């Protein structure tokens, strides 16, 4: 199937499988619900989601725990899939077969979902003629996962097309399935996360922003260690850290421990929690620059969010970040570390 064929059937019946922002936190759930909205405008859509997306020991941080505008409305989802319930996998396959779609889109984030998807692929290949599209948010996981690369290859080779979000991801996917099977569709600006008044905050010209879930690969510790030398040249500069900690039990190994160690308590503001949609724009509006000191990356929805709020970025030259940042125009690029 060529790219033109893939893009030429906007009114086809489509199934989207992925997390929904009505139930789950995070950018991928937001993306999936927004994609479902757009697909529903183009033709009949079945949005199959999870009532349990990971094994029990991995699930505790993912659920929405409050009423929030994160709950994107307008698209009904069907919470059929339970990770620990194989019977639900068969139920999803039956529902898809009955819907009779032309295209089935699998949201791919991590090889932990491979057992579910492998069974669905097997059942759907036998019972439908639908084109199978795997929408890859991460071709390979950020951290090493036992058997992850092998499982990912099994899923990708079972698809008709892979969709990725950047040149580095396309290069990696092409090594697995061949370049003609891969489509690059870049992340949109997330307008729903825009502040109501761009540039209205008086303190913004002195503030750097690190936004998003705190994980090792995102390099917050690198930024914190750089702050003393930054302040030697720019004494008024402050740093705001806003986002949830991926491993809140890390204790002294957390990069947040560096704030006190480096004597930065008076110039670093922390807001360590999941930030709901209705607060995101105002947080970006309080900053002069958004900083992304990543050690590695695929692409970044946070960069797109910064641009939606007219905030330039300083980022590292890793993954597909250079696709998004025009060096010296919309931001600046540095080497990692």
Buried (B, 14 or more C-beta within 10 A) or exposed (E): BEBEEBEEBEEBBBBBBBBBBBBBBBBBBBBBBBBBBEBBEEBBBBBBBBEBBBEEEEBEBBEBEEEBEBBBEEBEBBBBBBBEBEEBBEBBBEBBBEBBBBBBBBBBBBBBBBEBBBBBBEBBEEBBEBBBBBBBBBBBBBEEBEEBBEBBBBBBEBBBBBBBBBBBBBBBBBEBBEEEBBBBEEBEBBEBBBBEEBEEBEEBEBBBBBBBBBBBBBBBBBBBBBBEEBBEEEEEBBBBBBBBBBEEEBEEEBBBBBBEEBEBEEBBBBEBEBBBBEBBBBBBBBBBBBBBBBBBBBBBBBBBBBBBBEBBBBBBBBBBBBBBBEEEEBBBBBEBE
